Amino acid sequence: MSVSHPVPAPTPAPAPAEGHSVPTETPECEASTTHGISTPEAVELHTAWPGWIPLLAIMVMVVCCIGFAVGRIFA
């Protein structure tokens, strides 16, 4: 795809106001709204639930939803 007219040059960014600092780039993997207020997760929470308990809860919810949908069809 070609351009038949010249593309205007980008306008320069305005200079920061007196007494204000230029914002820095947000660190990778860190949201700007939570920078510096993150709390580390306790090691005990890593093994608080065995892996099958959340899967069992999800499976029960799926079976209930499917049962409700099938019940509504035949009701």
Secondary structure per residue as TSV (DSSP state, phi and psi in degrees):
chain	resnum	aa	ss	phi	psi
A	1	M	-	360.0	128.4
A	2	S	-	-110.3	156.2
A	3	V	-	-105.8	127.4
A	4	S	S	-88.5	-12.6
A	5	H	S	-125.9	154.8
A	6	P	-	-67.9	143.0
A	7	V	-	-86.1	129.4
A	8	P	-	-67.7	148.2
A	9	A	-	-71.1	146.2
A	10	P	-	-65.3	145.1
A	11	T	-	-78.5	143.9
A	12	P	-	-69.3	150.1
A	13	A	-	-69.4	145.5
A	14	P	-	-68.5	150.0
A	15	A	-	-70.4	145.9
A	16	P	-	-64.9	149.3
A	17	A	-	-68.3	159.7
A	18	E	T	-60.6	135.2
A	19	G	T	84.0	0.2
A	20	H	-	-111.5	142.6
A	21	S	-	-93.9	156.3
A	22	V	-	-77.7	130.6
A	23	P	-	-64.8	143.9
A	24	T	-	-94.2	164.5
A	25	E	-	-70.2	140.7
A	26	T	-	-66.1	132.8
A	27	P	-	-60.4	148.4
A	28	E	T	-60.7	138.3
A	29	C	T	65.6	25.2
A	30	E	-	-139.8	118.7
A	31	A	-	-72.8	144.0
A	32	S	G	-67.0	-28.5
A	33	T	G	-78.5	-16.0
A	34	T	G	-112.4	9.4
A	35	H	T	-63.3	122.7
A	36	G	T	87.3	-3.8
A	37	I	T	-116.7	7.4
A	38	S	-	-70.2	141.9
A	39	T	-	-114.5	136.2
A	40	P	-	-67.5	146.7
A	41	E	-	-79.2	139.5
A	42	A	-	-67.0	143.6
A	43	V	G	-63.5	-31.2
A	44	E	G	-62.8	-28.0
A	45	L	G	-73.8	-17.6
A	46	H	G	-67.1	-29.4
A	47	T	G	-120.5	26.0
A	48	A	S	-69.1	-35.3
A	49	W	S	-119.7	132.8
A	50	P	-	-65.6	155.2
A	51	G	T	-63.9	-24.4
A	52	W	H	-82.1	-19.6
A	53	I	H	-67.8	-48.6
A	54	P	H	-63.5	-36.5
A	55	L	H	-64.6	-37.4
A	56	L	H	-64.9	-42.1
A	57	A	H	-63.8	-42.1
A	58	I	H	-64.3	-42.0
A	59	M	H	-63.5	-41.3
A	60	V	H	-62.6	-42.8
A	61	M	H	-63.7	-41.4
A	62	V	H	-64.5	-44.0
A	63	V	H	-63.0	-40.8
A	64	C	H	-63.8	-43.1
A	65	C	H	-64.9	-43.7
A	66	I	H	-65.8	-42.4
A	67	G	H	-61.7	-40.4
A	68	F	H	-64.9	-43.7
A	69	A	H	-63.4	-44.9
A	70	V	H	-65.9	-39.3
A	71	G	H	-63.0	-39.6
A	72	R	H	-67.0	-33.5
A	73	I	H	-67.0	-44.1
A	74	F	H	-89.9	-3.1
A	75	A	-	-80.2	360.0
